[in-house]
Amino acid sequence: MSYSIAVRALCEFTAKVGDLDLRFTPSPTALEGIVGHRTVASRRSEGYQSEVALEGQYRTLTVKGRADGYDPAQNCLEEIKTYRGDLSKQPANHRQLHWAQAKVYGGLMCQKLQLEHINLALVYFDIVSEKETCLVEAFSATELQVFFEHHCGLFLNWAEQEMAHREGRNLAAQRLAFPHADFRPGQRHLAESVFKAVSTGRCLMAQAPTGIGKTVGTLFPMLKALAPQQLDKVFFLTAKTPGRKLALDAAQVILDSADAPPLRVLEMIARDKACEHPDKACHGESCPLAQGFYDRLPAARQAASELSLLNQSALREIALQHDVCPYYLSQEMARWADVVVADYNYYFDFSALLFGLAQANNWKVAVLVDEAHNLVERGRQMYSANLDQATLNSVRKTAPEALKKSLQRVNREWNALHDQQFAPYQAYDKAPEKLLQALSLCCASIGDYLNDHPQGLDSGLQNFYFDMLQFGRVAELFDEHFLFDISKRDLERKRNLSQLCLRNVVPAGFIRPRLTAARSTVLFSATLSPQRYYTDLLGTPTNTVWIDVESPFHADQLHVHIVSQISTRFVHRQASLEPIVELIAKQFARRPGNYLAFFSSFDYLQQVAQLLAERHPYITLWSQSRGMGEGPRQAFLDQFTVHGQGIGFAVLGGAFGEGIDLPGARLIGAFIATLGLAQLNPVNEQMKHRMAAIFGAGYDYTYLFPGVQKVVQAAGRVIRTQQDQGVVMLIDDRFGESKVKQLLPRWWTLQTTLDAAR
C-alpha cells in the first residue's frame, strides 16, 4: 500500500520550524500570485518549461507536485514566490521552508532527467514593483537525493501510521452496525438515501421531520461509504453551536458501539473561542503558545492523533500539555481527522479552510449540511460586504499621517454619493466606480504602510481595512444577484452619514461549486419545502435527488390548532395582547406543564409577558433577552425540567426556534403568535423586487417561504420522540389560508377553532 503526498504538504510537515507568526502582512491574493507566476515565466527564454509535473518514490511513499519552472539551457529549476513589501524582513523559517520545497523539486527533477547536478533558484517576485530577487545555488543530484530521502524518512513513520489507521478505519467501518437497536420509522429511508447519494456521486436534499434522528441517520451511512467510495474525510457542517453538539454526541454514540471503527472526530471552533491569550498577538514575541509552536507541534500532533474524539476540551487539554495554541492545533488536525464537525463558514466562505485543504490535497470528501434551510441566509451574509461611515470617520482621526490622505479620498467619494441620494435608503444595480477606485487605492496604501511598519495598525483601522478588502472582493463578483444599497443614519441629528452594502441576494453561484466539488453533498432539514425555493437559492446541481422522508409521528400525538380569530399583524398588535394572554392561561389551566411562546419581536414578547404576569401571576414565566450569550441561553433551557410548569417566551427564528431538544414532559406545547414574515422595510422590499425579477416569486421568496419555515421549525420543538404528546397553537388568521396550509407538514391534522383552549 502506497501513501501519496504533495511536495508542499511534505515540506510543511517536515521543514516548518520555529514560531507561529501571524503578524498581519498583506500577502498577494491567489489571483495576484497566478499573475506573478505568469509574468516571471513570460520573461524566460523560449525553451522555458512552466508547471513541470514531477513524481518520486521513497519506499511506500509517493511524492507528487508541479515545479514552477525549469530552464533547460541554464539547467535551473525555479521555485517562485510572490510577495509585497520588504523582503529583508521575511522570517528565517519562511525562507527555510521555501528552500526545502525547491530542494525536493530539484531532487525529483534530477531523477526525471537523470541529471548529475542542477541549479536551484528561489525567485521572489514583488507584485507591486514587478522586480525579481533571485537566490541561486548549485546542488549535486546526490545531495538532493539525500535531502529528499531525509524528509521522506521524517514523514514516513507518520505516513505508515496513517496508512494503518486508514486501513483499520475502512475495514471496521464496513462491519459497522447501526448504533441503536433499530432504526426509527423514516430513519432507514434517510440513511439508505444518503448511502445511495454518495455511492452515485450525487447531491441529496432530504426533508426529514424533527426528532427522526437525522444526525445519526446521515453520519452512519457516510461512515459505511468510507471504504467503498475511498473517501478521505466526512465534513459535518452546522449553522449553530447546538447543531455541533448534536453531531459530536452522535459521533460519540458510534464510537461507543461494540464494533466502532478507529475514527478521529474533530470539532473546529472560532478563533476567539479557542484563544488562551486574547490580550496577546499571534506571534512568538507576544504569545508563549506561538513561540516555538512548530518545534513542539509534532509531539502535540502525535498525542492528538491517538484520541478518537477531539472536541474543544480534549484538544485544549493536549495543546496546553504541549504548550501550543489550541486553535492552530485544531487547524493542523483537520488534515488528519476522519470526521470534521464545523460551522458552515469552514467550507462555504470565500477563504474556507476545509474547502481550501480539500482542493490543495485532492481529498475525496463527503459533506453533510445540517439544518440546511439556514444556508440561504448564512450564504448571503458570507458573500456580502458592509462599510460604515461612522467607523471611517473614527479611524481617520487616529490613522497614521501617511494614510490620512487616502482615507480622506474615500470619504470624499463616499460623500459624493450623498449628493445623488435624497431618500434614507436607496438601492442600485451596480456599485459606484469612483468609490471602488478610492477604496482600492486606500487598501494599497495601507498594504504598503504595513510592509514598512510590521508593528501593524490599531485594531479599529485594521478591522476597517479588512472590511474594505472584503468590499473590494465582493465588488469584483458583483452581478444581477447582488444589490448595492446606501442607508442613511443619524437622520434625527442631521448628520449626513451612511452605511454601504454590497448585498448578496442569491448565493447559489458561490454555493454550487462547493456542493459539486465534494463526492457527495447531503443537505438535510425538517424544512426544505418548497423544493424550488432551495434549488434556486442554493444552486443545487440538476441531478440532485430530493426526498421527503415520512414522519415517525402520528397526527394524534400533536394537536395543531389554528386560532383564526386573532390577528398578529403590526396594526392589530395592541388588540391581540389580551386574547393571546387569555388563550395561554386557559391552555395552561387545562394542561399544566412547560410551554414555549414565540413572537415576532422582543417588544411584542415583552408586552404579552408583562400582561400575562399581571393577569395570572401564579404562572411561572421566563423570557429570552436581546444578545443572550451561551450561558444565559443554557440557563433559559434549564428551566424546562421534567416536573416543571411554566412558559418560556422567545423570538421566532432566534436561538430557541430550532436546534434545541426538550423531549417528553420538558416541553408539551408551543404558542406561535406570528406568521414569521420578515419585517416590511426598504431592504426586504428591494429583495422582493429582485426575487420577482429573477424567479417571478418576489413575495413568496422574500416573506412567505422563509416565514413559514421558521414556524414549522419552532413547532418541531414539541414532539421529539414517538412517546411525546403535545399541542401547538398557530395564532393568526392567515394560518387558515390554503397557500399557507400547503407549506405545513403533511402529517399534521389542522383544527381551526375559535377557542383552542376548550
Secondary structure, DSSP 8 states (H G I E B T S, - for coil): --EEEEHHHHHHHHS--S-----------HHHHHHHHHHHHHTS-TT-EEEEEEEEEETTEEEEEEEEEEETTTTEEEEEEEE-S-GGGS-HHHHHHHHHHHHHHHHHHHHHHT-SEEEEEEEEEETTT--EEEEEEEEEHHHHHHHHHHHHHHHHHHHHHHHHHHHHHHHHHHH---SSSS--TTHHHHHHHHHHHHHHT--EEEE--TTS-HHHHHHHHHHHTTTTTT-SEEEEEESSHHHHHHHHHHHHHHHTSTT-----EEE---HHHH-S-TTS-SSTTT-TTTTTHHHHHHHHHHHHHT-SEE-HHHHHHHHHHTT--HHHHHHHHTTT-SEEEEETHHHHSTT-HHHHHHHHTT--EEEEETTGGGHHHHHHHHT-EEEEHHHHHHHHHHS-HHHHHHHHHHHHHHHHHHHT--SSEEEESS--HHHHHHHHHHHHHHHHHHHH-TT---HHHHHHHHHHHHHHHHHHH-STTEEEEEEEE-GGGT--EEEEEEEES-THHHHHHHHHHSSEEEEEES---SHHHHHHHHT--TT-EEEE---SS-GGGEEEEEETT---SGGGHHHHHHHHHHHHHHHHHHS-SEEEEEESSHHHHHHHHHHHHHH-TTS-EEE--TT--HHHHHHHHHT--TT--EEEEEETTSTTSSS----GGG--EEEE-S------SHHHHHHHHHHHHHHS-HHIIIIIHHHHHHHHHHHTTT--STT--EEEEEESGGGGSHHHHTTS-TT--EEEES-TT-
